[in-house]
């Protein structure tokens, strides 16, 4: 039974006020699901039940449809996922649909990629912004899209691009300029002195200029036309407006860039695992190679090895110190840029105080809402504006997070190079024992390969650490500025009401903002870099230790074998070598090709679900 006081139910939608946000959201949801007719009022409990009796039929139902036509597919998606004004009275499904799963023969989805088309960002809709932020944190690759007419000027798109480049490696970001078939050919010809040229030539010229203007961003830029692409491949009737071939639309290029980036990452990881297993098998096979009972002394061989290793280790340490010093220089540049940015932000406080204080000419309620919310309201963002010089200065040197993996890879290459020299020197010292000398030369390439595998795993751990450390620093800078701003806006927020309060509040803002202390606003990014530097130093030490471990384990049997003089020990060694040789043959003839085929199938398989 339903017991309600129907006289207390408001006859209209809750007010557009922040305090009524939840009530308004609930009202909007019911109105969208059950239709406007259900919300006109309920004279009785029975009328209320009748208005909402469709709930069991609409909720918790999974529906399946199939179609061979692109137009029908779009119609179905529109019905289930978007608002339709014509159905507003009866009610719609889109608020109830958590996701739509579409399967089809789309090659771009074959590598098991999942594409998430995010809503717009940078506007006043907090829900859309929250969704975009949540999905961004989960993404492995980000495409920032902007219309061609505002690709180099759209503030929201460029801010999102900057965030992507500071929070992710640049290889995982692309800037996609859309609707490039929209061309004002006469204007382009006039502005750039093109006496002749087709619409296609004008579009190409415009696209070149856009890419040139965005070159400072150090990001892959694609100028695309989905409409011309659809017309080129026959999905839409009509003649292409600007680009006459599939390739000219750059849709295949951006698709290939995304897919290749994700495929290469997965293939590389699987290939590394396969090669590591092969290296271990080959190393054990080589180490158990039967040797004749040579007349050499094990401790003597060990002494020769350690003498060379004592010369080998300082060279690694010297190179590690060089790499660390280079990164420290970048870190110092970042600190100086942060200091300069803070000084510039501090110098802007006076103009911001006037602009949002006595110089503000908007509605008084809008101004009060802005101040009460610590400078963030209705598209205005004082903390973001004040912190912009700090963030911009740090951004110029934030590529230190891109450089660290390259430095680690450089150390891996250097270690392998020095290991080759070590093998040659060690083999040369074993010249009095030709058989053992040749054995060391056979083990040498395997030792160098082993160093590569072990250090690659260490570098992979660095990538994950840096990805976490680099993300979100700009938001922390803005949060610190907002915290400081909130303290100084206390008087303006709480102490003025009634006649004349608007003028006094503005004056308080003008007087208070210049006193904001920004000295600690860059503390978070500087600490992040310091943590990364410390982690990198520890990583170099770990890489040096791993290199030494691989060298010792690779050649240890050279001095241990000298102690294995008994016939029983030799027979066991020969038996083990025979088993390993057989295993290696099985691996190379059957297991390795099969595993490679499975890996390729996983990456290039037929999965086509989004």
C-alpha positions as CSV (number, residue, x, y, z in Angstrom):
1,X,0.0,0.0,0.0
2,X,1.1,3.5,-0.8
3,X,0.4,6.3,1.7
4,X,1.3,9.7,0.3
5,X,0.3,13.3,1.0
6,X,-0.4,14.2,-2.6
7,X,-0.9,17.9,-1.6
8,X,2.8,18.0,-0.7
9,X,4.1,16.9,-4.1
10,X,5.3,19.9,-6.0
11,X,3.2,20.6,-9.1
12,X,6.4,21.5,-11.1
13,X,10.0,20.5,-11.5
14,X,12.3,21.2,-8.5
15,X,14.1,24.6,-8.8
16,X,17.4,25.0,-10.7
17,X,19.3,25.4,-7.5
18,X,22.3,23.5,-6.1
19,X,20.5,22.5,-3.0
20,X,17.8,20.9,-5.1
21,X,20.2,19.1,-7.4
22,X,19.4,15.6,-6.3
23,X,15.6,16.2,-6.3
24,X,15.9,17.7,-9.8
25,X,18.0,14.8,-11.0
26,X,15.5,12.3,-9.7
27,X,12.6,14.2,-11.3
28,X,14.4,14.3,-14.7
29,X,15.1,10.6,-14.5
30,X,11.4,9.7,-13.8
31,X,10.2,12.1,-16.5
32,X,12.6,10.6,-19.1
33,X,11.7,7.0,-18.3
34,X,8.0,7.3,-17.8
35,X,7.2,10.3,-19.9
36,X,5.9,13.8,-19.2
37,X,2.3,12.5,-19.1
38,X,3.2,10.5,-16.0
39,X,4.4,13.6,-14.2
40,X,1.4,15.8,-14.5
41,X,0.0,14.9,-11.1
42,X,-1.6,12.1,-9.2
43,X,-5.0,12.7,-7.6
44,X,-4.9,9.4,-5.8
45,X,-2.7,6.4,-4.9
46,X,-4.3,4.4,-7.7
47,X,-3.4,7.1,-10.2
48,X,0.1,7.1,-8.9
49,X,0.4,3.3,-9.4
50,X,-1.1,3.5,-12.8
51,X,1.4,6.2,-13.9
52,X,4.4,4.0,-12.9
53,X,3.2,0.5,-13.6
54,X,5.6,0.1,-16.5
55,X,8.6,-0.4,-14.2
56,X,8.7,-4.2,-14.2
57,X,8.4,-4.3,-18.0
58,X,11.3,-1.9,-18.6
59,X,13.9,-2.8,-16.0
60,X,16.4,-5.6,-15.9
61,X,15.7,-6.8,-19.5
62,X,18.4,-7.7,-21.9
63,X,17.4,-7.2,-25.5
64,X,19.1,-8.4,-28.7
65,X,18.7,-7.1,-32.2
66,X,20.5,-8.0,-35.5
67,X,20.8,-6.0,-38.7
68,X,22.9,-6.0,-41.8
69,X,22.3,-2.3,-42.6
70,X,24.4,0.5,-41.1
71,X,21.4,2.9,-41.2
72,X,19.3,0.4,-39.1
73,X,22.1,-0.1,-36.7
74,X,22.3,3.7,-36.1
75,X,18.6,3.9,-35.6
76,X,18.7,1.2,-33.0
77,X,21.5,2.8,-31.2
78,X,19.7,6.1,-31.3
79,X,16.5,4.6,-29.9
80,X,18.3,2.9,-27.0
81,X,21.0,5.5,-26.2
82,X,19.8,9.0,-27.0
83,X,16.9,11.3,-26.1
84,X,14.1,11.6,-28.7
85,X,11.7,14.6,-28.2
86,X,8.9,12.8,-30.1
87,X,8.9,10.1,-27.4
88,X,9.0,12.5,-24.4
89,X,5.3,12.0,-23.5
90,X,5.4,8.2,-23.4
91,X,8.9,7.7,-21.9
92,X,12.2,6.4,-23.2
93,X,14.8,3.8,-22.6
94,X,18.1,5.6,-22.7
95,X,18.3,6.3,-18.9
96,X,17.9,2.6,-18.2
97,X,20.6,1.4,-20.6
98,X,23.9,0.8,-19.0
99,X,25.7,-0.2,-22.2
100,X,25.1,-1.2,-25.7
101,X,27.2,-4.1,-27.0
102,X,27.7,-4.2,-30.8
103,X,29.3,-7.1,-32.7
104,X,30.3,-7.0,-36.3
105,X,33.1,-7.7,-38.8
106,X,35.2,-4.7,-38.0
107,X,38.9,-5.2,-38.5
108,X,39.9,-2.3,-36.3
109,X,38.5,-4.2,-33.3
110,X,40.3,-7.4,-34.1
111,X,43.2,-6.8,-31.7
112,X,40.6,-6.9,-28.8
113,X,40.6,-3.1,-28.6
114,X,37.9,-1.3,-26.7
115,X,37.0,2.2,-28.0
116,X,35.2,4.5,-25.5
117,X,33.5,7.6,-27.1
118,X,33.5,10.1,-24.3
119,X,31.0,13.0,-23.9
120,X,32.2,16.5,-24.2
121,X,34.4,18.0,-21.6
122,X,35.3,21.4,-20.4
123,X,31.7,22.6,-20.0
124,X,29.5,23.2,-16.9
125,X,28.1,19.6,-16.9
126,X,29.8,18.0,-14.0
127,X,28.5,14.5,-14.8
128,X,30.0,14.6,-18.3
129,X,33.3,15.8,-16.9
130,X,33.4,13.1,-14.2
131,X,32.7,10.4,-16.8
132,X,35.5,11.7,-19.0
133,X,38.0,11.8,-16.1
134,X,37.1,8.3,-15.0
135,X,37.5,6.8,-18.4
136,X,40.7,8.8,-19.0
137,X,42.4,7.1,-16.0
138,X,41.6,3.7,-17.5
139,X,42.7,4.4,-21.0
140,X,45.9,3.1,-22.7
141,X,45.5,5.5,-25.6
142,X,43.8,8.8,-25.9
143,X,42.5,10.6,-29.0
144,X,41.6,14.2,-28.5
145,X,39.2,15.4,-31.2
146,X,38.5,18.9,-32.3
147,X,36.7,20.4,-35.3
148,X,38.9,21.8,-38.1
149,X,37.5,25.3,-37.7
150,X,38.8,25.5,-34.1
151,X,41.5,22.9,-33.9
152,X,44.2,25.3,-32.9
153,X,42.1,27.7,-30.8
154,X,39.5,25.6,-28.9
155,X,40.5,26.0,-25.3
156,X,38.8,22.8,-24.0
157,X,40.4,20.6,-26.6
158,X,43.9,22.1,-26.2
159,X,43.6,21.8,-22.4
160,X,42.6,18.2,-22.7
161,X,45.5,17.6,-25.1
162,X,47.9,19.2,-22.6
163,X,46.6,17.0,-19.8
164,X,47.0,13.9,-22.0
165,X,50.6,14.8,-22.8
166,X,51.5,15.4,-19.2
167,X,49.7,12.4,-17.8
168,X,50.7,9.8,-20.5
169,X,53.6,9.1,-22.8
170,X,53.3,11.1,-26.0
171,X,53.3,7.9,-28.0
172,X,49.9,7.1,-26.4
173,X,48.2,10.3,-27.5
174,X,46.9,11.5,-30.9
175,X,45.1,14.8,-31.9
176,X,42.4,14.2,-34.4
177,X,41.1,17.2,-36.4
178,X,37.6,16.3,-37.6
179,X,35.3,17.5,-40.4
180,X,38.2,18.4,-42.7
181,X,35.9,18.2,-45.7
182,X,34.4,21.5,-44.5
183,X,36.5,23.8,-46.7
184,X,36.2,27.4,-47.7
185,X,38.4,27.0,-50.8
186,X,38.2,30.6,-52.1
187,X,39.2,32.0,-48.7
188,X,42.2,29.6,-48.4
189,X,43.4,30.4,-52.0
190,X,43.1,34.1,-51.3
191,X,44.9,34.0,-47.9
192,X,47.8,31.8,-49.2
193,X,48.2,33.1,-52.7
194,X,47.0,30.0,-54.4
195,X,46.1,31.2,-57.9
196,X,44.9,27.8,-58.9
197,X,43.9,24.7,-57.2
198,X,41.0,22.4,-56.6
199,X,39.1,22.1,-53.4
200,X,41.2,19.1,-52.5
201,X,44.4,21.2,-52.9
202,X,42.9,23.9,-50.7
203,X,42.0,21.4,-48.0
204,X,45.5,19.9,-48.1
205,X,47.0,23.4,-47.7
206,X,44.8,24.1,-44.8
207,X,45.6,20.8,-43.1
208,X,49.4,21.4,-43.5
209,X,49.0,24.8,-41.8
210,X,47.1,23.2,-38.9
211,X,49.7,20.5,-38.4
212,X,52.4,23.2,-38.5
213,X,50.7,25.3,-35.9
214,X,50.3,22.2,-33.6
215,X,53.9,21.0,-34.1
216,X,55.0,22.5,-30.8
217,X,52.8,20.0,-29.0
218,X,55.0,17.1,-30.1
219,X,52.0,14.9,-30.8
220,X,50.8,12.9,-33.8
221,X,48.1,15.0,-35.6
222,X,45.6,13.6,-38.0
223,X,43.3,15.7,-40.2
224,X,40.3,13.5,-41.1
225,X,37.0,13.5,-42.9
226,X,34.6,10.8,-41.9
227,X,32.0,11.8,-44.4
228,X,34.4,11.7,-47.4
229,X,35.7,8.4,-46.1
230,X,32.2,6.9,-45.9
231,X,31.5,8.1,-49.5
232,X,34.8,6.8,-50.8
233,X,34.1,3.3,-49.5
234,X,30.4,3.3,-50.5
235,X,28.8,3.6,-47.0
236,X,27.2,6.9,-48.0
237,X,25.8,8.1,-51.3
238,X,27.3,11.1,-52.9
239,X,30.6,12.4,-54.2
240,X,33.4,13.2,-51.7
241,X,33.5,16.9,-51.0
242,X,37.3,17.4,-50.6
243,X,39.2,14.1,-50.4
244,X,38.8,11.7,-53.3
245,X,40.6,8.6,-51.9
246,X,40.4,6.7,-48.6
247,X,44.0,7.5,-47.8
248,X,43.5,11.3,-48.3
249,X,40.8,11.3,-45.6
250,X,43.4,10.0,-43.1
251,X,40.8,7.7,-41.5
252,X,43.0,4.6,-42.4
253,X,46.0,6.4,-41.0
254,X,44.6,7.2,-37.6
255,X,43.1,3.8,-37.4
256,X,46.4,2.1,-38.2
257,X,48.2,4.3,-35.7
258,X,46.0,3.4,-32.9
259,X,45.8,-0.3,-33.7
260,X,49.5,-0.7,-34.4
261,X,50.3,1.1,-31.1
262,X,48.2,-1.4,-29.1
263,X,49.2,-4.4,-31.1
264,X,52.9,-3.7,-30.9
265,X,52.7,-3.4,-27.1
266,X,50.9,-6.7,-26.7
267,X,53.1,-8.5,-29.2
268,X,56.3,-7.1,-27.7
269,X,55.3,-8.4,-24.2
270,X,54.4,-11.9,-25.5
271,X,57.5,-12.1,-27.7
272,X,59.7,-11.1,-24.8
273,X,58.3,-13.9,-22.6
274,X,58.8,-16.4,-25.4
275,X,62.4,-15.3,-26.0
276,X,63.2,-15.3,-22.3
277,X,62.1,-19.0,-22.1
278,X,64.2,-19.8,-25.2
279,X,67.2,-18.1,-23.7
280,X,66.9,-20.0,-20.5
281,X,66.7,-23.3,-22.4
282,X,69.6,-22.6,-24.6
283,X,71.7,-21.4,-21.7
284,X,71.1,-24.6,-19.7
285,X,71.9,-26.6,-22.8
286,X,75.2,-24.8,-23.4
287,X,76.2,-24.9,-19.7
288,X,75.9,-28.7,-19.6
289,X,78.0,-29.2,-22.8
290,X,80.3,-32.1,-22.0
291,X,83.9,-31.0,-21.6
292,X,87.0,-33.2,-21.6
293,X,88.8,-33.6,-18.3
294,X,91.0,-30.5,-18.8
295,X,94.0,-29.8,-16.7
296,X,93.0,-26.5,-15.2
297,X,92.3,-25.3,-11.7
298,X,88.7,-24.1,-10.9
299,X,89.8,-21.5,-8.2
300,X,92.3,-20.1,-10.7
301,X,89.6,-19.6,-13.3
302,X,87.3,-18.0,-10.7
303,X,90.1,-15.6,-9.7
304,X,90.6,-14.5,-13.4
305,X,86.8,-13.9,-13.7
306,X,86.6,-11.8,-10.5
307,X,89.6,-9.7,-11.6
308,X,87.9,-8.8,-14.9
309,X,84.5,-8.2,-13.1
310,X,86.2,-5.7,-10.8
311,X,87.1,-3.7,-13.8
312,X,83.7,-4.2,-15.4
313,X,81.6,-3.0,-12.5
314,X,83.1,0.6,-12.2
315,X,82.4,1.2,-15.9
316,X,78.7,0.4,-15.3
317,X,78.7,2.7,-12.3
318,X,80.3,5.5,-14.2
319,X,77.7,5.3,-17.0
320,X,74.9,5.1,-14.4
321,X,76.2,8.3,-12.7
322,X,76.3,10.1,-16.1
323,X,72.7,9.2,-16.8
324,X,71.6,10.3,-13.3
325,X,73.5,13.6,-13.7
326,X,71.7,14.3,-17.0
327,X,68.3,13.7,-15.4
328,X,69.2,15.8,-12.4
329,X,69.9,18.7,-14.7
330,X,66.4,18.3,-16.2
331,X,65.0,18.1,-12.6
332,X,66.8,21.4,-11.7
333,X,65.4,23.0,-14.9
334,X,61.9,22.0,-13.8
335,X,62.4,23.5,-10.3
336,X,63.6,26.8,-11.9
337,X,60.7,26.8,-14.2
338,X,58.3,26.2,-11.3
339,X,59.9,29.1,-9.4
340,X,59.5,31.4,-12.4
341,X,55.9,30.3,-12.9
342,X,55.1,31.0,-9.2
343,X,56.6,34.5,-9.5
344,X,54.5,35.2,-12.6
345,X,51.4,33.8,-11.0
346,X,52.0,36.0,-8.0
347,X,52.4,39.0,-10.2
348,X,49.0,38.3,-11.8
349,X,47.1,38.3,-8.5
350,X,46.5,42.0,-8.6
351,X,44.8,41.9,-12.0
352,X,42.8,38.9,-11.1
353,X,41.7,40.6,-7.8
354,X,40.4,43.6,-9.8
355,X,38.8,41.5,-12.5
356,X,36.8,39.3,-10.0
357,X,36.5,42.1,-7.5
358,X,35.5,45.7,-8.1
359,X,36.0,45.2,-11.8
360,X,33.4,42.5,-12.0
361,X,30.3,43.6,-13.9
362,X,28.2,40.4,-14.0
363,X,25.1,39.5,-12.0
364,X,25.6,39.8,-8.3
365,X,24.2,36.3,-7.6
366,X,26.7,34.9,-10.1
367,X,29.5,36.7,-8.4
368,X,28.5,35.5,-5.0
369,X,28.2,31.9,-6.2
370,X,31.7,32.2,-7.6
371,X,33.2,33.5,-4.4
372,X,31.3,31.0,-2.2
373,X,32.7,28.1,-4.3
374,X,36.3,29.3,-3.9
375,X,36.5,30.8,-7.4
376,X,35.0,28.0,-9.5
377,X,31.5,28.4,-10.9
378,X,29.7,28.6,-14.3
379,X,32.8,28.3,-16.5
380,X,34.9,30.7,-14.4
381,X,37.9,29.2,-12.7
382,X,40.2,31.5,-10.7
383,X,42.5,28.7,-9.4
384,X,43.0,27.4,-12.9
385,X,43.8,30.9,-14.2
386,X,46.2,31.7,-11.3
387,X,48.0,28.4,-11.6
388,X,48.4,28.5,-15.4
389,X,51.9,30.0,-15.4
390,X,53.1,27.4,-12.9
391,X,51.7,24.5,-14.9
392,X,52.9,25.9,-18.2
393,X,56.4,26.3,-16.9
394,X,56.5,22.8,-15.4
395,X,54.9,21.3,-18.6
396,X,58.0,22.4,-20.6
397,X,60.2,20.1,-18.5
398,X,57.6,17.4,-17.6
399,X,59.1,15.3,-20.4
400,X,61.6,14.1,-17.8
401,X,59.1,11.2,-17.3
402,X,59.5,10.4,-21.0
403,X,63.3,10.6,-20.8
404,X,63.7,8.2,-17.8
405,X,62.7,5.0,-19.7
406,X,65.0,6.0,-22.6
407,X,67.9,6.5,-20.1
408,X,67.1,3.1,-18.6
409,X,67.1,1.5,-22.1
410,X,70.4,3.3,-22.8
411,X,71.9,1.7,-19.7
412,X,70.7,-1.7,-20.8
413,X,72.3,-1.3,-24.2
414,X,75.6,-0.1,-22.5
415,X,75.6,-3.0,-20.1
416,X,75.2,-5.5,-23.0
417,X,78.0,-3.7,-24.9
418,X,80.4,-3.9,-21.9
419,X,79.4,-7.5,-21.4
420,X,80.6,-8.4,-24.9
421,X,83.9,-6.7,-24.2
422,X,84.1,-8.7,-20.9
423,X,83.5,-12.0,-22.7
424,X,86.3,-11.3,-25.2
425,X,88.7,-10.3,-22.4
426,X,87.7,-13.4,-20.3
427,X,88.1,-15.7,-23.3
428,X,91.5,-14.2,-24.0
429,X,92.7,-14.9,-20.5
430,X,91.7,-18.5,-21.0
431,X,93.9,-19.0,-24.1
432,X,96.1,-21.6,-22.3
433,X,92.9,-23.9,-22.2
434,X,91.6,-23.8,-25.8
435,X,88.6,-26.0,-25.1
436,X,87.5,-23.9,-22.1
437,X,88.2,-20.7,-24.1
438,X,85.9,-21.8,-26.9
439,X,83.2,-22.8,-24.4
440,X,83.3,-19.3,-22.9
441,X,82.9,-17.8,-26.4
442,X,79.8,-20.0,-26.9
443,X,78.3,-18.9,-23.5
444,X,79.1,-15.2,-24.1
445,X,76.3,-14.3,-26.5
446,X,73.8,-16.1,-24.3
447,X,75.0,-14.1,-21.3
448,X,74.6,-10.8,-23.2
449,X,71.1,-11.9,-24.3
450,X,70.3,-12.8,-20.7
451,X,71.3,-9.3,-19.5
452,X,68.9,-7.9,-22.0
453,X,66.0,-10.0,-20.8
454,X,66.6,-9.3,-17.2
455,X,67.0,-5.6,-17.6
456,X,64.0,-5.3,-19.9
457,X,61.8,-6.7,-17.1
458,X,63.3,-4.1,-14.7
459,X,62.6,-1.2,-17.2
460,X,59.0,-2.5,-17.6
461,X,58.5,-1.9,-13.9
462,X,59.8,1.6,-14.3
463,X,57.2,2.4,-16.9
464,X,54.3,1.5,-14.5
465,X,55.8,3.5,-11.7
466,X,56.3,6.6,-13.9
467,X,52.8,6.4,-15.3
468,X,51.4,6.6,-11.8
469,X,53.7,9.4,-10.7
470,X,53.2,11.7,-13.7
471,X,49.4,11.7,-13.8
472,X,47.3,14.5,-12.2
473,X,50.0,16.9,-11.1
474,X,48.3,20.0,-12.6
475,X,45.1,19.2,-10.7
476,X,47.1,19.1,-7.5
477,X,48.7,22.5,-8.3
478,X,45.2,23.9,-8.9
479,X,43.9,22.3,-5.7
480,X,46.7,23.9,-3.7
481,X,46.0,27.3,-5.2
482,X,42.2,26.8,-4.5
483,X,43.0,26.0,-0.8
484,X,45.1,29.1,-0.4
485,X,42.4,31.2,-2.2
486,X,39.7,29.8,0.0
487,X,41.5,31.0,3.1
488,X,41.7,34.5,1.8
489,X,38.2,34.6,0.5
490,X,36.7,33.7,3.9
491,X,35.8,37.3,4.6
492,X,34.0,37.8,1.2
493,X,32.2,34.5,1.6
494,X,30.8,34.9,5.1
495,X,30.7,38.5,6.3
496,X,28.5,40.3,3.8
497,X,24.8,40.3,3.4
498,X,21.9,42.8,2.9
499,X,22.0,46.3,1.4
500,X,25.4,47.2,0.0
501,X,26.9,43.7,0.5
502,X,27.6,43.3,-3.2
503,X,30.0,46.3,-3.3
504,X,31.7,45.4,0.0
505,X,32.1,41.8,-1.1
506,X,33.8,42.9,-4.4
507,X,36.1,45.2,-2.4
508,X,37.0,42.4,-0.1
509,X,37.9,40.2,-3.0
510,X,40.0,42.9,-4.5
511,X,41.8,43.4,-1.2
512,X,42.2,39.7,-0.3
513,X,43.4,37.9,-3.5
514,X,46.8,39.8,-3.8
515,X,47.7,38.4,-0.3
516,X,47.4,34.7,-1.5
517,X,50.7,32.9,-0.9
518,X,51.7,30.7,-3.9
519,X,55.1,29.6,-2.8
520,X,54.0,26.0,-2.0
521,X,51.8,25.6,-5.1
522,X,54.4,23.6,-7.0
523,X,55.4,21.4,-4.1
524,X,53.5,18.4,-5.4
525,X,55.1,18.1,-8.9
526,X,58.6,18.8,-7.5
527,X,58.1,16.0,-5.0
528,X,56.8,13.7,-7.8
529,X,60.0,14.3,-9.8
530,X,62.1,13.8,-6.6
531,X,60.4,10.5,-6.0
532,X,61.0,9.5,-9.6
533,X,64.6,10.4,-9.5
534,X,65.1,8.4,-6.3
535,X,63.3,5.4,-7.9
536,X,65.5,5.8,-11.0
537,X,68.7,5.7,-8.9
538,X,67.5,2.5,-7.2
539,X,66.6,1.1,-10.6
540,X,70.1,1.7,-11.9
541,X,71.6,-0.1,-8.9
542,X,69.2,-3.0,-9.5
543,X,70.2,-3.1,-13.1
544,X,73.9,-3.2,-12.2
545,X,73.2,-6.0,-9.7
546,X,71.2,-8.0,-12.2
547,X,74.0,-7.6,-14.8
548,X,76.5,-9.0,-12.3
549,X,74.2,-11.9,-11.4
550,X,73.7,-12.9,-15.0
551,X,77.4,-12.8,-15.7
552,X,78.2,-15.0,-12.7
553,X,75.5,-17.5,-13.3
554,X,76.4,-17.8,-17.0
555,X,80.0,-18.6,-16.4
556,X,79.9,-20.3,-13.0
557,X,80.1,-23.8,-14.5
558,X,83.5,-22.9,-15.9
559,X,85.1,-23.1,-12.5
560,X,82.6,-25.6,-11.1
561,X,83.2,-28.0,-14.0
562,X,86.9,-28.2,-13.0
563,X,85.8,-29.9,-9.8
564,X,83.6,-32.5,-11.6
565,X,86.3,-35.0,-12.2
566,X,84.5,-38.3,-11.4
567,X,83.1,-40.4,-14.1
568,X,79.7,-40.5,-12.4
569,X,79.5,-36.7,-12.5
570,X,80.5,-36.6,-16.2
571,X,77.8,-39.2,-17.0
572,X,75.2,-37.2,-15.2
573,X,76.3,-34.1,-17.1
574,X,76.1,-35.8,-20.4
575,X,72.6,-37.3,-19.6
576,X,71.3,-33.8,-18.6
577,X,72.7,-32.3,-21.8
578,X,71.0,-34.9,-23.9
579,X,67.6,-34.3,-22.3
580,X,68.0,-30.5,-22.7
581,X,69.0,-30.9,-26.3
582,X,66.0,-33.0,-27.0
583,X,63.7,-30.5,-25.2
584,X,65.3,-27.7,-27.3
585,X,64.6,-29.5,-30.5
586,X,61.0,-30.1,-29.5
587,X,60.6,-26.4,-28.5
588,X,62.0,-25.1,-31.8
589,X,60.2,-27.5,-34.1
590,X,56.8,-27.5,-32.4
591,X,56.2,-25.4,-29.3
592,X,57.7,-22.1,-30.4
593,X,55.8,-21.9,-33.8
594,X,52.6,-23.0,-32.0
595,X,53.0,-20.3,-29.3
596,X,53.8,-17.7,-31.9
597,X,50.7,-18.6,-33.8
598,X,48.6,-18.4,-30.6
599,X,50.1,-15.0,-29.8
600,X,49.3,-13.7,-33.3
601,X,45.8,-15.1,-33.2
602,X,45.2,-13.4,-29.8
603,X,46.3,-10.1,-31.2
604,X,44.9,-10.3,-34.8
605,X,42.0,-12.6,-34.0
606,X,38.3,-12.2,-34.9
607,X,37.1,-10.5,-31.8
608,X,34.9,-7.7,-32.9
609,X,33.0,-6.5,-29.8
610,X,33.0,-2.9,-28.5
